[in-house]
Amino acid sequence: MIIREATADDAGQIAPLINLIYDEMELDELEDVPEGDLLKVIRAAYRTRTYLSGAATTVVAVINQQIAGVAFGYPDKNETKIDTVLSTISQQVPSFAGKPLELDQEAFNQEWYLDSIAVDPAYQGQGVGSQLLKALPHYMKTSGLTKIGLNVDFANPGAKRLYQRHGFKTIGTTMIGDHQYYHMQLTLTRVLATAART
């Protein structure tokens, strides 16, 4: 398995993985949007510099030249910029009918926010998610932040357990759409100190 930063050429394989997350979120504003149109918006976003290595970072896990998983995150201060990219692209797709995709604020203050992490169902159970989580500190170290935050749906206890195994702790709850989420954080100084001892 290779973990590396994504390129614009990866967007076609990234989009279906990110779409899995949107399916789980069951957002009302996407109810009448054909899946193909949402995929088109996601693909276009993951071809932008902003999503790849500008205001955000996209990391992929590659097995046999296939993208098996993806992680996407950014410093909390960049969230509005990231959401604006998706909103602007969605305005160009007729099925959004003049109602661009507008996302809830999800990041907490002073954290590098792991917005999305998804593993292709064909590769689940092979440690892809764990490898992506372990790689994140390397990709966000230039942000100057010491915490990684994420949200996990109350209805997804398996994911919560995975994050707990990697040292994430629940620090609060939040609503995204009409789902309730645990907000979890990992403090990197603890992780780095643990790594230094081994």
Sequence and secondary structure as in RCSB ss.txt:
>XXXX:A:sequence
MIIREATADDAGQIAPLINLIYDEMELDELEDVPEGDLLKVIRAAYRTRTYLSGAATTVVAVINQQIAGVAFGYP
DKNETKIDTVLSTISQQVPSFAGKPLELDQEAFNQEWYLDSIAVDPAYQGQGVGSQLLKALPHYMKTSGLTKIGL
NVDFANPGAKRLYQRHGFKTIGTTMIGDHQYYHMQLTLTRVLATAART
>XXXX:A:secstr
 EEEE  GGGHHHHHHHHHHHHHHHT GGGTTS HHHHHHHHHHHTTSHHHHTSSSEEEEEEETTEEEEEEEEEE
GGGHHHHHHHHHHHHTTSGGGTT          TTSEEEEEEEE GGGTTSSHHHHHHHHHHHHHGGG   EEEE
EEETT HHHHHHHHHTT EEEEEEEETTEEEEEEEEEHHHHHHHHHH 
